[in-house]
Amino acid sequence: MGRTPRLAFLLTKRYLIDIQPSTKSRTRIAFRVHGMDCSEEISLLRRELSKVKGLYELHFEIIQARMTVEFDPGLTSVSAIQSVVAGAGLSCEPWDSESAAAGAGPKLNYRRWLTAASFLFLAAGAAVNAIFHGAGLLHLLAHQSHDHELHADVVALFALAIAAGFAPFAKKAWASLRAFRPDMNLLVAISIFGACLLGEWMEGATLAFLFALAAEIESWSASRARQAVSGLFSASPKEASVLHGDHEHRIPASKVKSGDRVAVRPGERIPCDGEVTRGESYVDQSLITGESVPVPKLPGSLVYAGTLNSGGYLEVRATRAASDTTVSRILRMVTESTQRRTRAELFIERFVRIYTPAVFGLAFLVIGVPPLLLGGDWSHWFYQGMVVLLISCPCALVISTPVTMVSALASAARHGVLIKGGAYLEEAARLKVMVFDKTGVLTAGQPSVVEFMAVDGDDPDTALARLASLESRSEHPLGRAILAYANQRGIVPVAAGAFEALPGRGVTASVDDRLYWAGGVRMMETLGLQSASYRDKIEALEADGCTVILCGHEQEAFAAVALSDAVRPEARNALESLHRMGVKHLAVLTGDGDAAARSATAGLPLDDIQTRLLPEEKAAAIRVYQRLHGPVAMVGDGFNDAPAMAEANVAIAMGQSATDLAVESADIVLMTADLNRLPFLIVHARRAARVIRENVAIALGLKVVFLAAAALGSATLWMAIAADMGATLLVTLNGLRLLSAKKA
């Protein structure tokens, strides 16, 4: 996945709508479409809405039953779009998360009543025929009702079964006929009409009922996937106890605003993202981070909406509005990620373009060849041709991948791995190389100062104050460690101005109207510092596994600080697991010196360590790995890692410690800083890929069996619908298995 320009795109993607030509006003609205459960409905809607003037873009999410429309409000309107959708036999309303999660709308309930009525009329017709007219059910199902004439009362009951079963689809069939674009609805209508002409009233009624039942099962399948995804994140409480002075008020959790103080008692779920201001407790936050044990929370600790307070009383200051909590953003990202189509979906789309016309050709051969060349009965082979056309419906094939992907994405999020699209999960299954930044990724990201030295006789406290001022606006873990060290020494940094981060080198800032710099060896080389005393001291400290930062003014250094950071305790086990899974090459790309990097990662099963790299050199190294070994993942957490992450096939951010840019650049975010999530990711991605292959095999295998039966003249219309219904149900249930993720 070549993505050289990807970083620039990520930095500007939230503004892309503003880049559109200013001569046209554009509005983007999402709709919930009732009854959109199959690719047939999507094709129909595309066809009908493409005629609307002023409509520019359409996006569909079959699992969420969501349609996003971009249009010119001066040329069309929401009501006009709704009218067109209604004309296609569906209904829609502007998207609302609560109503979307509420379940089926009135039109779907109406459709279910009609399906039930169709079954009752069908059963009544069969019973009347058997009891009063002596024709058994097996005789009718054996496609032999034309051997004798049905009585008028039986025909009437079967006709009512046909009317009730097919009524919800009549508009769709008519729209398909008007457009000369046959879809499943039109094919069923033709088949029912043909069955009635041939006197197969039982067959036509059975076909109408099974088709309605198949539509209900497809609707249930998509609804089950939607509910399963939403259910993973539905633990947030409905109400919150907001503190106002000495008083406490219960308000809807959706009304909590940033800055509100919220009381959370033992056993209650936390209603907002926030910071603990009072109290101590243990919180089960597995919903967000996937951590298996409750985490201690003290004043200053961050907490997430939906997590469970399992210990003491807490007071929390909300830091985000209810609509912007971590859990709500994860849910939005999981559901919206289905818009990014995977390789499997693109393959299926291309396959269906060939498959459907090919099946139409086969149907005409089945209708014409036996009567013309073998003297077969025209009515019998016309019937078999109708069976072939019904089997051609690709619903099960098309729905198999999105159901699987959305289940896999939701389950991964539940385990603390946020994947921004099925395409990245698919790519993760193919990974051959995994590359790591050192600080904050392989190490714990909590470096500490082990030695501070003032150079050339400068006052240590003055030198430390200048260095702390420089680092006061840095997001790098080393900068935060230096600030913590200064605070321990009782030194308060002064405000710094004109701050600038120099990726891979260091920082510069103005302190007391003088420009100072801080950085490592790269900064020394940039400034031309060649003092042997500096280099000897740095080399000695790096040999002990320390990272050394110098601070100075112009070409004069006045302080040096050595920091160390322990390797994460789970790092060795995680890397060994990746090797066992077939990730052949594990590497480290770091800006640290060679001795420091090798000492800090000693004992880890790494295949390559590259040191003293600038951000652009890290990106170049990624390209080399791709050329030599195959798909590459880059695991990073900082500003320096963004170019390499943008270049990699899969970019992974350590979410808790990562900078905003690293998270934005990432395709996958580990919500907790646990490297064991990486083997889980590989196992989960490969399982999802295997389930997709299974679903494609199920969908195509059943069709091949029934096509062969039709070609041999032994298939029936109701069997074709049952096969399509069964395939849809099987692939849906198989895909939903991924909601239960397996550990690595």
Beta strands, then each sheet from edge to edge (+ up, - down):
strand 1: 27-34
strand 2: 55-61
strand 3: 66-71
strand 4: 91-94
strand 5: 239-244
strand 6: 247-252
strand 7: 261-264
strand 8: 274-278
strand 9: 281-284
strand 10: 295-297
strand 11: 302-303
strand 12: 308-309
strand 13: 314-318
strand 14: 417-419
strand 15: 433-436
strand 16: 448-454
strand 17: 497-502
strand 18: 506-511
strand 19: 514-519
strand 20: 547-553
strand 21: 556-564
strand 22: 585-589
strand 23: 608-610
strand 24: 632-636
strand 25: 650-654
strand 26: 668-670
sheet 1: 2+ 3- 1+ 4-
sheet 2: 6+ 5- 7+ 13- 8+ 11-
sheet 3: 10+ 9- 12+
sheet 4: 14+ 26- 25- 24- 15- 22- 23-
sheet 5: 16+ 21- 20+ 19- 18+ 17-
end
